[in-house]
Amino acid sequence: MWRMRLVYFMMVLFGLMIIGRVAYLQFVEGDYWKELSRTAIMRYERIDAVRGDIFADDGSLLATSIPVYEIRMDLGNQVVSDELFHSHIDSLAIGLSRLFGDRSTSRYRSDLMRARENQERYHLVKRNVSREELNKLQTLPLFRLGRFRGGLIVVEHSRREMPYKNLAARTIGYEREGVYVGLEGGYRDYLEGIQGKRLMQRISGGAWMPVSDQNEIRPQNGMDMVTTINVQIQDITEKALLEQLHEHRAGFGTAVVMEVATGQVKAIANLALNPQTNTYEETYNFAVGHSTEPGSTFKLASMIAAIEDGYVKTCDSVETGQGYVIYHNRRMSDASMAGHGTITVREAFALSSNVGISRIIYDAYEKRPQQFVDRLRDLHLHEPLGLEISGEGQPVIRNAGEAGWSKISLPWMAIGYEVSLTPLQILTLYNAVANNGRMMRPIFVSEIRSSGITVKRFPPVVIDRSVASPSTIRAAQEMLTSVVESGTARNIHTEAYPIAGKTGTAQVAQRDRGYQTQMGTQYLASFAGYFPADQPKYSCLVMIHNPSGSAYTGNRVAAPVFRNIADQLFAAQYFNPRPTVTEPSMAHLPRFSNAWLDDVDAIYAGLMGGTIEQELPQWGQARVNEGTAEFRKREFIENLVPEVIGMGLRDAVYVLENAGLRVRFSGRGTVKSQSLSPGTRIQKGSIIDIKLS
């Protein structure tokens, strides 16, 4: 009996515990669980803002975002009635098949029928739909009824376009699997804008669909970025490099052009051979990331060290003998097997004598090697440049006595081995010599803009006001000039203007296999310098990896690319000078012959106290009169070709695709011509070519 009472007591106690727990959950934790239940079926998803545009130094468009659309359909009974669905399913399938041409009518019909049977609330119809296709789609049966009767759901995305395609593509950058590289990554905070939010509801099958446009928090578009890249110089540089890569069937190459006074990078080309397509492509930023033994271009640093420390003068003599020297049982040779005998220090540099340069450094620093290393560090060769672009290669200037240092390290460092630098790090040193010792950090961006208004400028950055004494810099300049006048680069000498520079031919080490392998020796041909040598405007470095055939030296492979670039830039710069750019004012603002006037409003209202004295139409023309912007409405007539002359690329593409035209474009700036005359009838599938200038 007592056992039954015990069981009964335990049951009552257990029941009271359950009741107590329910009461606790309801009254104490009730709000928490209600919120958890709500968020399990509702959530906010981010809406990416439209990324800002990227411009060249003259306003040419290098990267922009074009809107594309994802088409979904709510096939639930409570949205699309059975009567509507079954009466229009056939005609809708026909329309979709004709519009996209990717599936047959029967396939579209079966897909929609299956989605209807499964009551799919967020059925994917088509991705990457253009504005032109969207306009036509919105006229199809069912879809013309909109979202709440026809089930049409339109999700807007953006696609990044580069009008110049591969031009400086790796430096400008791109996004891949959520990772941004190049300037797109370095300035992501500016370009990306502020994300919006869209309220999403979980539906059957675990999918999520937007609840309503009214619940959206619209994103704030990203700011625009003006780079230092000059499209003309970039085009010249890439073509000159590509031509030489093809001629020598090289593995890859890079060429960089920098403005001496500011450190602004005006062109940066990186091309590598794709053996599958037999073409050269921008796949890696070698100028920024490829750290390697530079070879003879490093001799400039060695000579600056020896001259600055007072161990040698350019007029001193050095013995090169028969073209070789032995350091601790290891032979070092000159390219000239006969040797140069006794020559001056300047001649040793001009002729790129390994024996001569290594003897100068070895004799001076044999008992004090760290002094040589310290002088190289004074040139900042051991420091990364701190570029805006991620992935900069790590320079290697080893301290005397640390791991890897040997008895032959000093002479081999003197000629550019047992050290490691990127092409851009080498060019920065040469640019400093051209700039009378003032070392500038390479920069790629000049300013950030919002709605056409500059919000942040990036001035030139000085790394070191003087990397060496004026007398040492003058000696270095004279040596670099002698290389072209009478040394290894005399093949690129011209009477039109003086060139200063240094050739480099380095054997490429194959990891742990040494410099010579069964595949033969690979070479790195390079040339670094500046022009005009008497009044330097640009510095330039060209580096070409593993050229095939008998030509592999810096003077025959890399120097001609430098000369090709310099010839064209010298002509363009000194015989066709660019007009002076003045600060913007209301009197000098552009006349927008055709534009989205909300954007124009922001520009005029934000600059110089400009005022808006009328209600704005959607599209129109803007004029400036004594600080006041005047707007005139512009109409677009359905089925007639719109006029887009004067528009920017993004506005022009939007208007033309909205009118049902397929757009092809070329050039930069604003639209100057269009292939289809404004006002003519639009034919189905018509293509319009627009040229920007």
N, C-alpha and C positions, 0 to 999 in steps of 0.2 A: 504494500500500500504506500509506504513511504517513498518507494521508487517512483510510483506514478505521480506522486505529488512533486517530487524533485524534477521529473521530466516536464510536468506542467509549469512549474516555476521557471525552468530554463527557457521554455517556449515563450512565456510572457516576457521574461527579461530580454530575450532576443528580439521580440516584436517591438518592445519599447525602444531598444537601441536603433532599430530601423526607422521608427517614427521620429526619433530624435535626430538621426542623420538627415532624413528628408527635410525636417524643419530647419536644420542648420543650413542645408544647401539652398533652401528656398528663401530664407530670411537673411542669412548672413552672407552667403556667396551667390545669391540669386542674380545680382547685376552682372557679376563676372561671367557666369555661365550663359546668361542671355546674350551678352556681347560676343562670347565665343561662338555661340550658335549662329548669331547674325553674320559674323565675319567668316564663318565656314561656308557661307553661300554668297557673300558679297565681299569684294575687295577692290582696291584701287590699283590700277596698273599705270605705269609711266607712259607718257606720250613724248617721244623724242622731239626736241626742237629742231627746226631747220638749221643745219650747220651753216656758219658764216662762209662767205666767199673768200677765195684766196686770189690775190692779184699780183701781177708783176710790178716792177717799179714804175712803169708808165701807165698803169691802170688796166693792162691786158688781163683778161680773166684766165686764171690757171686752174681753178677748181670751183665748182658750184654744185648746188643740190637741185635736182629736177624732181617734181612730185610724181609718184607712181601710186597705184591703188591696188588694194586687195579686196576682191569681191566675195562676200559671204551671203548666205541666205538663211533666214529663220523660217523653217518649214513646219513649225508647230501648228496644231489645229486652231489654237486660240488667236493666231495671227493671220494665217492664210486659210480661208474657209475651204471646205471640200469642193464646193461649187466653183469657186474661183480657180482653185488648183487644177481640177480635172478639165475645166473648160479652156485653160490657157497653157497647159503643160506642153502640148505638141508645138504650138507656135513659139513658145519660149525656147524650147530645145532647138527648133529650126533657126531662130535668131542667134542663139549663142554659137551654134556650129558655123553659121555664115560669118559672124563677127570675128571669131578667133581662129577658125579653121584648124583647130588642134584635135578635135574629136568629131565623130559623126553625129548626126541628129539622133540616131537611135541610142548611141552611147550617152549623150547628154540626158536623153529622156530616162534611160534606165538608172543613171546616177541620181537624178532628182527623185524618181519614184522610190528608190531604195532609201534615200535620205528621208522622204516623207513617211515611209513605213516605220522608220526608226525614230520618227519625231525629232530629227536633228534640228537644234535651235541655232547652230552656228556652222552650217555646211559650207565648205570651201568650194567656190565656183571657179575662181581664176586669180592667180597672182600676177604681179607686175603688169597691171593694166595701165595704159597711157590715158591722158586726159581726153584725147580724141575718142578712144574706145569707150571710156566711161560715159561720155555724152551720148553715144549711140546706144549703149547698154541701157541707159535710163529711159529710153523710148520703147524698149521691148515690152511685150505683154507681161503682166504681173509686176515687173520691175517699175513700170511707169506709175504704179500706184504707191510707190514709196515704201518705207520701212514697215509702217504699222498696218498696212493692208496687203502689200505685195511681198513683204519679207526681205526687201533689199537692205543689206548692210554694207557700207563702204568704209574701209579702213585706209586712211592715207599714210603712206610712207614716203621716203625720199631716196633718190638714187644719186650717188656722187658722180658727176661728169667732169672730165678734164678735156676742155676744148682742144688743147694741143697734144692730146693723147700721151705719148711717152716722153714728151719734153720735160726733163728734170723730174720725171715721175717718182723716182725713189726718194728724192729730197722733199718734194711736195708731200708725199706720203699717201697712205691709204689705210683702210680698216680691214682687218682679217680676223674673223672669229672673236670680235670684241676687242682686239688689240690694235691700237693706232700706232703707226710708225711715221718717221719723218716729221715735217712741220705740223702735219695733222695731229700727231701725238704730242709734240713738244708744246704746242699752243692749244691743246684740247680745251682747257678751261675757258679760253676766250671764244673759240669756234663753236663749242657745243651748245651754248645757250643754257636756258633754264628749262628743265623738263616740266611738262604738264602732267595731269592725272586724268584717268578715265575710269569711271565706276564700272566694274565688271560683275556679272552674275554667273554663278556656277550652274550649269544645266546638266541634263542627263548625259551620262558617259564621261563626266568629269571635265568637259570642255567649259571654257569661259567665254562669254559674249558681252559686248557693251550694253549697258542698261538704257542710256539715253544721252544724246548730245548735250542736253541741258545739265547733266551731271559732270561735264568735263571742265577741267581747269586748263585753259589753253596754255601751251608752252610759250616761252619767250625766245625768239630766234637768236642764234649766235651772232657774235660780232664778226666783222670782216677783217682780214689780215692783208697788209701790203708787204710783200717780200722785197728783197734787194735784187732778186733775179731779173735780168733784162732779157726779154724774149729774143731780141735780135742777136745778142751776144751768146745766149744759150744755144740758139739754132746754129750759129757759126761754129761754136765749140763742138757740139755733138756731131755735126757733119764732118768736120775735120778729123775728129777722133775715129768715127765710124769708117771713113775712107781708108785710114791707115790700118785699122784692125782687119778689114777685109783684105788689104794688100798683103799683109804679113800673116794672115790666118792666126792671129794671136788668141790667147785664152780669154783675157779680159783687159780692159783699159779704163783709165780715169783721167779726166782733165778738169782743172779748176781755174777760173779767172777771178781775181780779187782786185778791188779798187785799192790802190796803195795807201792813200791818205786816210781812208775810213775803215778799211777791213771788210767792207761790204762785198759779199760773194755775188758776183754778177752772173756767173755760169758755173754749173757743176754737172758733169756728165759721167755716168758710170755704165759701162756696157760690157756684158759678158756673153760669150758664145753659147747658144743653146744647140747642142749637137743633134738633137732630134729634129729641129726645124731649120738648122743651118743658118740661123739669124742671130743678131746681137740684140740683147734685151736688157732693160734696167731691172735687175733682180736683187742687187745688193749695193749699198753705198760704200764702195771701196775707199773713196776719198776720206770718209769719216771713220770707218771701222777697220780697215785693213792695215794692221800694224806689222811691219816687216823690216828686214835689214835694207836700208836705202842704198847702200853702195856709195858711189863717188859724189853724189850730191851732198853727202855728209861732210865732205872735205872742207866745205865752207866753214862749218862750225869748228873744225880742227884748226884751221888757219886763223880764225878770229881769236881762238884761245891762245895760240902761240904768240901772235902779234900783240894781243892785249897784255899778256904777261911779260912782254919785252924780250922774249927768247930769240926772235927772228924779225927781220925786215924783208920786204918783198924784193929788195935789190941784193940780198945776200945770196951766196952760192950754196948749192947742195949737190952732192955726188950721187948720181944714179947708176954709175958703172955701166955694165952690159945688160941692164934691164931686169936684174933680180937681186934679192938680198935674203940672207938666212937669219931668222930669229929663232934661237933655241931649237935648232934642227928642223925648222919648218920654213919652206921656201915661199917667198912672196915675189910675184913677177909683175912687170909692166905689160901693157898690151903690145908695145913695140918690143919685139924679141931682141932687136939689136941694141936697145938701150939708148939713152940720151946723153950719157957722159955727164960732165959738169955743167949744170944749168942754174939759172937764178930761181929763187923761190916762186916768183911770179910765173916763170916758164913751167916750173913743176906743176903749178896749179892749172895753168892753161892747157897743158898737155895731159893733165890728169895722171901724173906719174904716181903709181902706188908706192914705188920705192922712195921717191923724193919726199912725198908727204909723210909717209910712215917714219922715215929717218928723222925728219924735223921734229915730230912729236916724240919719238922714242928717245932721241938724244936730249931733248928738253926735259922730259918728265919721267925718265926711267927710274930715278931715285925718289921721285915724288909723284906717283901716278894719281893720288887723290886730288892733287892740285888741278890736274887736267880735268878730272871728273867734276870738281867744284866749278871750274870755269864753264863747263857745258851746262851745269845747273844754273849758272848765272844767265845763260841764254834761255832758261825755262824749258829746256828740251826734256826734262824728266817729268813735266807736269802736263796732265790733260788740259785741253783748251777750255773745257767747261761749256761745250756747245749746247744750243737749244735742242739739237737733234740727239736722241738717245743712241747708245751703241758705239760711242767713241772708243777707238782702240787705245789700249794702255801703252804709253811709251815706256821703253826700258833703257835706262842708262845706269849700268851696274856700278856700285861703289867698289873701289879697290879693296881687295881682300875678302869680299863677301863670296858666297857660294857661286861657283861658275867662273870666278876670276882666275886667270892663269898667267904664266909668264909671257904669253904672246897676246894677251888681251889688249894691251896698250897699242901696239902697232896696228892690230887689226881693227880696233875701234877707230883709229885715225882715218881709215879709208872706208868706214861705214859698215863694218861687220861687228858682231857681238853687241850691237845696239838695235833698237827697234822703234820705228816711228811711223805714223800714218802719213799719207800724202799731204793732208791739210796741215799737219804739224810741221812738216818740212817747209811747205809754202809760207807758213807764218814767219819762219826765220828769214827767208829770202825777202819777204815783203818788208820786214823790219830793216833790212839793209837798204832796200830801195827807199824806205821812208826815213833815211838818215839816222837809223838806230831806234826809232820809235816803234815798238812792237804793238800791233793792234790785234785784238781778238776777232777772228772771223765771225761775222754776223750775217744772218739770213733774213731778218725781219726788220722793217723800218718803223712800222706803226700799226696800231689797231684802230679800227673805225667802227662806229655804230651809226647807222642811217646816214652814212656819208660824212659824219663828223669825227675828227680825230679825238680819241679818248686817251691814247697812250702812245708815246714816241719811244723809240729805242735808239739812243744816240750811240756814236762810236765808243768802243771800250778800249782803253789803253791798258795793256798788260804791264808794259815797262816803258818809261819815258826815254830810256837810253840803255840798250843792252850792252853797249861798249862805248869807249871813248870816240870822239869825232875822228881822230886820226886813224884809229883802227877801222872804223866804218868806211872812211875814204879809201883805205888800202883794200878792203874787201870789194868795194865797188870797182876799183881799177882792175882787180884780178878777174872779176866776173865779166867785165868788158873785154879783157884780153882773151878769154875763152872763145868768144865769138869772132874777134878780130884776127886772131892768129893761132888759136888752139883747136881743141877737138870739135868745136861747133862752128868752125869757119864756113862750113857748108851752108849755114843759114844767114851768113853775113849779108847785109844789104846796104847800099849807099843811101837809101831813102830815109832811114832813121837808125840810130844806134840801138843795139840789143845787148843786154847783159844777162849772163846765165851760166849754168853748169850742167854738163852731161853726167849721166850716171849709168853704169852697166854692172849690175850685181848678179852673182850667181844665187839661185834660190835654194835654200836648204829644204830638204824633203824630210822634215821631222827628224827621226832618229836614223835616217839612211844617208845623211850627209848631203854633199852638194852634187855628187856624181852618182847616178843610178843606172840601172839597166836601160831605163828609158832615155838616157842621155842627160846632159846638163840643161837645166831650165834657167832662163835669164829674165831679169827685170830691167827693162830699158826706160830711162827717165830723162827729163830735162826740166829744170826749174830756173826761172829768171824773171825779168821784168823789161818793160819798154815804155816809151823811149828811154834809153839809159841815161841821157842827160837831164830829162825832166820826167821821171817815172809817173805814169798814169795807172798802168795795170801790172800786176804780177800774175804769173801763170805757171802751173806745174802740169806736166803730162807724164803719165806712167803707163807703160804697156807691158803686160805679163806674158812671158813665154811666146815670143814671136817665132814663127817657124821659118825654115830656110836659112840661108847663109847670113842674112842681115839680122843682128840681134843687139847691136850696140845703141847707146842712147843717142848718139849723133845721127845715126841713120834711121832709127825707128821713131824716137820720141821728138827730137828737135824739129823735124819737118812739120809736125802737128802744131808745135808752138809757133813756128814761122807763119804757117797758114792762118792761124787765129790772129796773130799780131798784125799781119798785112791787112786783113779785112777790118780790124778794129782801128788801126792807125788811119786808114782811109776814111772810115765812117766818122771817127772822132775829130780829125783835124781838118778835113776838107768839107764836112757837112756837120758842123756843130749843132747840137740840139738847142732849142730855144730855152731861155731862162724860165724856170717855173716860179711864179709869184704866189703869194699867199691868197687863198680864196676870199672873195668879198661878194656882197650882194650884186655889185655891178658886173662881176666877172663870173658869176655862177652859170652853169650850162643852161641853155634853153631847151627844155624838155619838149620835143615836138610830139612825143607820144609817151605817156607813162601812167602808172597806177598812182593816182593823186594822193592817196593816204601816205605813200612813201615820200612823194614830193613835199607834202605838207610838213612832214617831220624834218626834212632837210632844210627847207626855207625858214621854218619857224625856229629851228635850232641854231641857225647861223646869223650872226651880226644883228640880232634883234628883228629879223624879218617878221612881218605880220601877215595873217591870213584874213582877208576881208570878205569872204563869201563862203557859202556852203559848198562843199566840194562834190563834184560828180564822181563817178567811179573811175573813169579813164578820161584823160584829157591832155591839154597842152598848157604849159606854164610859161609865163613871161615875168621878168623882173622890171619894176619901174620905181626908182627912188626908194629902195628898201622894202617895197611892197610886192608880193607875189600875186599875179593875176592868173586865174585859171579859166580855161575854156573847155567845155564839155566836148567829148569825142564819142561818136556813135559807131557801133559795129552792127552791120546788118546781116541777119542770118542768111547762110548759103552764099555769101559774097566774101571774096578775099579781103581780110582786114589790111590796113596800112600799118606797118610796124616800124617804118623808118624813124630813127631817133631813139628807139627803145633799147634798153639793155637786153642781154641775152635771155635772162630768166623771164622777164615780162613778155618778150617776143614769143618765146616758146609756149608760154602759158596761153596767150591770145590765139596763136595759130593752131595749136592742138585743140583748143576749145572750139575752134571753128571747123574742126574735122580734117585738118591738113597734117601730113607727115613732114617733119622739119629736119633739114640738114643745114649745118652752119659751118662757117669758116671765118678766120680772122679774130680780131679782138676789139674791144671797145663797145660802141653802139652800132645799131644796124644802119648801114649806108645804102643797101640795095636789097631788093627782093625779086625773085625770078618770076613770080606771078603778080600781075598788075592788080593794084587795089581796085575793088569794085567788080572784078570779073567773077563769073559764076564758078563755084567750086564743084569740080568733078570728083566722083567717088574715088578714093584712094590716091588723090593728087599729092604730089611731093613738091614742097616749096624749098628753094635754096635761099638762104639769107647770108649776106656778107657783112661782117662787122669791121669797123675801122676806127 
